[in-house]
Amino acid sequence: MTKTVPTLAFFTLADATAELVSESEKYWQSKGINGARIRILVEIAKVGGQILPSLLVRTLG
């Protein structure tokens, strides 16, 4: 089965993303921060550094 350029691009990006996530997790774990904490910090950063706890809970599900 021949793969199209968009398909190859998708899988290349998916593989690169997986490797970046793995390296990022190793870095943050070395600093004592787990994935859940990273996710919270990302959401806080996305809104400019301040968010109500109730909104954070809704955002994170």
N, C-alpha and C positions, 0 to 999 in steps of 0.2 A: 504494500500500500504506500503510495507516494504522499508525503506530507507537504502541505502548502506552506508558503512563507509565513502567513499569519499564524498557522499552527506551530511551526518551529519557533517563531518569535515568542508566542505565548509560553511554550514549555521552557524556553531559555530564560525568560523572565521569572517564571515560577521557580525554577531551580536556583536562580540567583537570589531571589527573595528568601527562599528556605535557608540558604547559606548565610545570608545577612542576619536573619532572625536567630539562627543558631549562634553566631558569633556575638550578637548583641546580648543574648541570654547568658552566655558564658561571662561576658564583661560585667553585667549587672549582678549576677550571682557572686562574682568575686568581690563585689561591693556590699553584699548582704541584702540585695533587693531582688524580690521574686517577681514573676510575671504579673501577678495581680497588682502589686504596687506600681509597676511600670505602667500598666494600663490606666490606673488612677492618675498618675502623674501626667500622662499624655492627654487625658481628658481635661485636666486642670489647665494645662498649657494651651490647649486648643481654644479655650475661652478667655485667655488673657491672664490667667493666674488666680482667679477667684471664681468660686462656684458654690452655690448652696448645696449642702449635703443631700437634700431631697432631690435636687436636679441631677446631681452626680449619680445617685442611685438609679434614677429613671434612665439616665443616659447609658449606664453600664448594664442595666437589666437586672 
